[in-house]
Amino acid sequence: MGNGTVYDFIITGAGSAGCVLAARLSESGTHSVLLLEAGGEDKGFWIHTPLGFPFLFSNPKVNWMFESEPVAELGNRTAYTPRGKVLGGSSSINGMVYIRGHARDYDEWQQLGCSGWSYDEVLPYFKKAEDQSRGRDHFHGIGGPLKVSDHQETHPLADAFIEAGIQAGISPNGDFNGASQEGIGYYQTNSFRGKRWSTATAYLKSARNRPNLHVVTNAHATRVLLEERRAVGVEYRTAAGLETARARREVLVSGGVFGSPQLLMLSGIGPGDHLRGAGIDVIHDLPTVGKNLHDHFFVQLMFRCSKPITLNDLSRSWPKKLAAGLQYLALRSGPLSINGIFAGAFVRSDERLERPDLQLNMNAWSVAKRTRDGAVPHPFPGLTISPVHLKPESRGEVLLKSSDPMAAPAIHFRCLSTIYDLDAMVGGIQMIRKIAQQPALKPLITEEIQPGLNVESERDLEAFIRQLGYPNLHPVGTCRMGSDPGAVVDAKLNVNGVRSLRVVDASVMPRVVAGNTNAPTIMIAEKASDMILKEASTG
C-alpha cells in the first residue's frame, strides 16, 4: 500500500457516513476502495457497552475533543464538542438514540434546491439501512445492516414521565419515526442484544473481509490532491510519515461537519481571502465552505428523585456496580445494557407552529458538574429532562486556525442570536415544569435542583439558558447542499467547481433535521452510495 497506490474510490473518514460508503461501494467486488481513518480500531469495552458512552465523552483515544471559540451569546464561554475519532466515528461514542427527523425536513431540503431529497425519496434509504426489531411496515425495513431496537428494559421514571406528559396534554407516540413525530414515548436505539450497533459494527465489520476494500487506521488525511480542478488522490499522515494514494474515479470526503470543510480548505478549496491569510494557495475560491454551521441547542433541568432508582445510585455504590457488571457480562442485560436516555417528546413551543420545534429528553441521572473531563453525578437520586431546540435560526462557521493539518479547526458557534431561538428554549423549560407537576411524576420528584423554582421570570430564565446551555452535539451544514451559486455541493454531493470530489456526511445538510442526526447521516451515505454506483455503472 505504499505511496501512489491507485484505487477507484478513496474515502477520508471512517465515521457514520464513511463506513457506509466503504461497505456499499465495495459490496459488488467490482471497485477497489481505500478507507482512511485518523483514529484507531473500535476496540474497548466501553465502546460496545450501551451505558459506556459517558466514559467516551473525554477519552482522547477515541474522541477529537474539540473546543469551540468563545461564544458571544453564551457570555463568551467556549463549547466543548466531542466527535468520534475511531472506526465508526461519532456512532461509536454517541448516545445511540435512533431518530430520523420530521418528514417535512426533507421536503424543505427539496424546496431549497436539493432535488431528489424529499421525504418520499429518502425514505427508501432509511428502510434499506434498517433492521427494525418490530418488523417491516411502510416506514421501516428489516434485513439492513443497522440494528434498531426497543430498550431491553423499561424504567419507572420513564413510565412516569410519559404518563405525566399525557396528563399535560401531549399525545402518546409509540414510533417517532413513523406516521407522525409529535408526541411522547420511549426512544429506540442503535443497539442489539445489549451491545452498541455503530456503523463500524453494522457496515464495516463484515466488509473488511473483502479483498477490494483496504482500511487504514491512524491515517490522518491532510490534503486532497488536485490536478486542473479534478481530485486525483489524497495525501495522509501515518506513524511512518506522509503517504499518498491515487483515485481512479473519485475522492469522497467524510470527515464530518468540522473535518470536511477543514480538509477542503487545506486543499485550497474555500474562501479565498481566508486561505491566503492562512498561507494556503487558492485552487478554487468557494466562499461558503465552512459557513452555515448550526446545531440544536439544549439546557438541562435537573430534579431530585424521591426513590433510589436512578443511575446516580448505581454510580455511587460499588456493590451495585459489581452486580451490574456481572449481570451484563453474563446476560447482556441490566443497567449497562441500556443508554439511560429512555424516553422523549416532540412538542411545539407555540401552538401556532405547524410541527414540533422542541425535543424533550428524559435521562435517568443528574450531574453536579459537567466538564470536558466528564460528568460528576449528584450524591443522591436524580433525573434530568432537557429541552432541545430543533429549528435554530442562528448560524456560525468553521475556519482554519493555521495551515497545519494536524491542528484543530476554529469552530465559531452562534447560539441564541434571534428572539425565536431564545423564546423556544424558555417555552421548553415551562413545558418541562408543567410535566413535572403532573400526578404521575410529581411523587417521584422532591425538588427542582437546576435551575430551581426561584428562577421564574423570563429574564432569569434567559440568563440561566445563556449561562448553562450548550450546542447539542448535532452540528451540521458546513458543506451545504443546494442548487444555488452559494452551495458547496450540488444535489449529488459533488463539490461545485471541482470534478471527481464529493462530500458525504452531516456537513451537507442545508438545515438540521428535527431530531438526532446520526440516522440521517447514515441515510445520506446510503443514498450517496447508490448515486455513485449508478454513475460508475454508466461510465
N, C-alpha and C positions, 0 to 999 in steps of 0.2 A: 504493500500500500504506500510506497514511497512517493516522493514529490512527482506531481504531474500525472498520477493515475487518472484515467478517464472513466466517468460514469455517465449514464443517461441523465440521472437526476441527483442533485446534491441538496440536502435539507440541512439548514442550520438551526439546530434546536430540537431536542427530543422531548418536548413538553407535551401538553394536552393535544396540540394540533400536530406536532412533528411526528409523534408515534403513530397517529392515524395515517398520515401521509406515507410514512415508510412502509407500513403494513399493506396499505391498499395499492401503492404503486409497484410493490414487489410481488404482489399476490399471484399474478399470472406467470411469473418467471421470465417474462419477456424483457423486462427493463432492469438494468443494473442501478442500484440506489446506494448512495452514501449518506448516512445519518450522523451528524456531528452533535455532540452534547458537551457543553462546558463543564458540567458536573460529573458525578460518578454513577456507579451502579445503584439501583434502588434496593440496596440491602439494608438490613437493620430491623430489629423487632418493632420499633415504634412506627416505621413507615407503613407496615402492613396491619397494624392493630388500629381499629377504628378510633378508640379513645386516645391514641398516641399522638394525634396532631398537635396538641399543646406543647409537646416535647420537641416538636419540629419547628416551632414558631421562631426560635432564636438559635437554631443549630447551623453554623456556617458551613458545615459539611454538605448540607442539602438545601441551603437557603441563601439567596443573594443578599438578604438583609439590607435592602435599600432604605435610605433615609431621604425624605424629600427636602427641598429647600424650605426655609421658613414660610409659613402660610399666613399672609397678612390678615385674612378674615378669621383666623384662629389665634389671634394675639401673637403672631409671629412664632408659633410653635412649629416644629417640624413634625412630619407624619411618618412613623415607621411603616415600611411597606415590604413585608416578606413576599418573596417569589421563589418558586421551586428552582433549585439548581441541582438537578438529579434526573435520571431517566423517569419520564412521566411528568416532569415539571411540576407545576402547582397542583396537578391532580394527584401527586404523591404526597403532598403536605397539607392539603386543604381539609375543610370540614365535611366533604363528600355529599352535601345536600344536592339532590337532583331536581333542578327547576329549569324549565326551558324559556320562561318569559311569557308574555302575553301574545296572543296571535296577532293583535294589532301592531306589535313592534315590527314584525316582519313586513306587514303591509305598508307601514310607514317607510321602511327601507326602500321598498319598491317605489313609493311615491317620491323618494329623494333621489331617484335615478339609478337605483340598484336593480336593474332588470334581472328577473329570474329568482329574486329573493323574497317573494311574497310568502305568506304563511302556507298556502296550499302547495307551493313549490319547494319549501324547505322541510315540510312535514315528512315526506318520504325518507329524508336523510336522518331525521331523528329516529324514525322507526327502523331504518336499516342498521343504525348503530346499536339499537337497544335489544337487550334480552330481559324483558319485563317479567318479574316474578308473578304478576297477576294474570298473565296471558295476553294474547293478541286481541286487539279490537281496532276500531277506526283510528284511534290516536296512538296506539302502542304496537311495538313489534316484539317478536321473540326470535331467538337464534342469532342475534347480533353479538358482537364481542363484549359490549358494555353491560354488565350486570346492574339492574335497577331493582332494588328490594325494599320491602317494608322493614321497619325496625323489628328486630328479633323479639324485643320485649317492649311492652308499653310502660308508662311511668305514671304514678298517681298525680304528679304535678302537671304533666302534660294533659292527662284526662281532665283535671280540674280547670286548666287554662282553656281548653277547648269548650267545655261546658259553660264556663264564665263568659267566653266570647259570644256564645249563642245567646246567653241571658242578656248580654249587652246589645243584641240586635244584629250580630254577624251571622251570616248563613253558614251552615256546616258544608265542608267540601272535602270529599274523600280522594280527590285527584286534582291537584293544582295544574297538571299537565294535560288535562282532558278537555271537556267541552267548555268549561268556564274556569277562570283563575280565581275569581273573587270568592272569599270565604275563609273558614278556619278549619284546621285539621292537622293530622300528622304528616310529616315530610317522608318522602322516600329518599334513599341514599344509594350511592355507588359503592355498595358493599355486597358481599356474598358469603354466607355461612361464617359470619364473624370476621371477615377479612376485607380490607380496603380493596377496591377494584379500580385502580388507576388506569390510565391509558397504556402505561408500560406493561401492566399485567394483562389488560384486556386485548391490546393490539400487538404489542411488540414481542412479548414473551415467546409466542409460537412462531412469529415471523422471523425471528433471529436464526432459525434453523435453515432458512433459505440461502442457497449459495449466492444469489444475486443481490442480497442485502448485506451491507457492511456497516456496522455500528461502531463508532469510535467515541469513547467517553474521555473525559478530561481533555477535550479538544475545543478550545475557545475560538470561534470564528472571529477573525479580526478585520476582514475585508472581502467584499465581493470583487472578483476580478472582472474588469470591463474592457471590451475592445469595440470601439466605434459604437458606443451605447448599446452594446449587447453583453449580457452576462455570460462569461465563458468559464467561470470557476470560482473557487473560494480559497482564500488564504486562512490558515488556522494555526493556533499555537498549542503545542503539546509539551510535555516534560522534556522532549528531545529537541525542542526548538520549533521554528516556523516550518510548516508544511503547506503544500498546495495540492489541490485536486481540480481536475477539469470536468466541465459539464458538457456533455454532448447535446443535450436538449434544453434543460432549464436548471436554474438555481431557485430554490424555494426557501424564503426567509421565514422562519417560525420562531423568532426569539422572544415573542411576547410584546406587550404594549410598551415596554421600556427598551428591550433589547433590539427589536426590529428597527425602529427609527434610528437608534444609535448605530447599528450596522450599516444602514443606508447612508447615513451622514459620514461615517468613517470611510465609506467607499466613494465619496464625492457626490452623493445624491441628496439634495436637501436645500435649505435656504442659503443662497449663495453668499450673502454677506456674513452670515454666522459661520459658515465653513471656512471662508477666507480668514476670518478673525481667529479661528482655531488652527490655522496653518494647514488646511486641507485643500488640495486642488479641486476645483469645482468641475465635475464632469457633466452634471445635469442639474441646473438650478430648478429645484422643485420646492417652492416656498412653504408648502403645507406639511411637509414631513415633520413629525413631532407635534404638530398642532392638534387641537380638538381633544386633548386629554380630559377625560372626565370619569367620575366614579360615583357610585351610590354613596350616601353619607349616613352615618348612624351615631347614636349615643346610647349608653346603657342605663336603664333604670333597674336598680337592684333592690331586692326585698329580703328581709329576714324571714326564714321559714319556721313554722311552729313545730315541725317534726324533723327528726334526723334522717331524712330520706334523699338528701342531695349529694352531689359529688363532692361538695366540701367535706362532708362527713367521711367519705372514702379517703380523701387525701390526708386527713388528719389522724387516721387510725392505721397503724401498722398491721394489726390482726385483720382488719377489713381489706387492706391492700393485698396481704398474703392470700387471703381466701379468694379475692377476685382474680389474682394471678393464677392460682391453681385451677379455678373454675374455667378460666379462659384457655389455659394450656390443655386441659383435659377434655373440655366440651365445646370450646369456641363459643361460649355463652357468658352471660353476666355483664357487669359494668364495662369491662374492656371491649366488649363486642359491639358497643353502640358508640355514637359520636357525641351524645349529650345534647345535641340540638334536635330535640324531639319534634316540636310542633311549631306552627306558624300561622299567620293570617295575611291575606292580601285585602287591603281596605282602601277606601278613598279618604283623603284628608279633608275633602269638601264634597258634600252631597251632589254638587252641581257637576262634578267631573264625570266623564263618561266611563272611566275604568279606574282600577286601583292605581294609586301612586305611592302607596306605603306597603312595606312588608314588616310584619311584627314577628320577631324571632324569640322563641322561649328556650332558654338554656337552664339546665338543672344545676347551675352553680352560680356563685358570685365571687368577685375578686376585690381584695382590699387594695391591691396595687397592680398596675399594668405597665410594664416597661418592655423595651426590646429584648430584655433578658428573660422575659417570661411573665406569667401572672401568678400572684400570690393570693390564694383563696382566703376568704374570711374565716376566722376561727369559730364559726357557728354555721348552722344550716342556712343556705341562701339560694336564691334563684335570680335570674336576670331575664328581663323582657326588653328587647331593643326595637325602637322604631327605625326603619331604614327607608330613606327617601329614594324612590326608584326612578324619578324623572328629573334629574338635576338640570338646571339651566347653565350653571357655571362651567367654564372651560379653562383649562390650563395648557401646559405644553411640556415637552421633553426636549432638552438641548444637550449639547456636549459640554463637559467640563474641560476637556482637553482632547488632543488628538491621540492620546494614549488609549488603545482599545481595551486595556485591562482596567481602566478607571471606570467608576460608576457614572452613569449619566446624571445630568442635572434634572431633577423632577420638580416641576413647578405646578403644584396643585392650586386650583382656585376653588374655594368652597363657600357656600352661603353668600354669594355675591349678589343675589337677587332677592327681592321680597318673598317671592314664591318659595324659593329654596328654604328660607328660614321659617316661613309660616307653616309649611308642610311638616317640618320637624316638630314645631310646637303642637300642631294638631295630633301628631303621633303620640306625644307624651300624654296629652289629655285623654286620648283613646285608651292607652295602656292603663292609666289611673282608673278609668271607668271600669275596665275589665277586672282590675284588682279588687274593686269594691263589690263585685257580684257575689251572691251567696255561695257559688261553687268554689271560689278561690279565696275569698276573704278569711275563712277559718284557718287557712294554711299560711297566712301572712300576718306577722306580728308588727312589722313596721316597714316603711319605705326607707332604705338606707341611703340611696342615691337617686335624685338629689336631696330628697327629704321633703316632706309636705310643707315645710316653711318656704320652699321655693315655689311660689304660686303665681306671682304676677307675670304677665307676658314679658316684661323687661328682664325679670330674674331668670325666667326660663330661657330666654335668648342668650343671656350671659352664661348659663350652665351649658348650653349646646356649644357655644364657641369655646368654652374652657375645656370641655371633656369629650367633645365629639371628634370623630375621625372619618376619613375616607374608608369605605367598607371593603377594601381589598378586592374590588371588582373593576379595576381600571380598564378602559377601552379607548379606541378612537384615534390613535396617533398616526395611523396609516390609513386614513379614512377612505372608504369605498364610495364611488359615485360616478356620475356621467358628466359632471360639471368640470370646468378647467381647473378648479381648486382641489379636486380629488387626488389622492396619492395613488390609488389603484382603481382600475375600472371594475365593472361588474363580474369579470372573470378573474379578478385579483391580480392582473398584470400591472406592474408599476408603469405609470404613464410616462412615456418618453424613453423607456428602456426596454429592449427586447429580451426575451428568454429569462425574465425575472418576475417572480410573483412574491407577494406577502400572504401568508396563510396563518392567521391566528386572531386573537381578540382585538388586535390593533386595527383591523379593517372595519370594525363595526362603526357605522356612521353615528348611531345613537345607542347608548347602552340599553339592553333589554330590561324588562321589569322583572328582575329575579336574578338568581345566582348565574354566573357567566360561564361555568365550566361546560355544562351540557351544550349551550350554543356554540362554544368554541369547537367542540368535537364535531358538531353538525357542520360548521364551516369547513372543517378539514375533510369531512366525508364528501361534501358537495364539490369542494375543490379537486379532490382526487378523481371524482367522476369526470369533471370538466377536462382535467389534464389528460386522462387516459383516452377520452374521446378524441381530443385533438391529436394525440400521439398516433392513434389508430388510422387517422386520415392523412398522415404525412408529417 
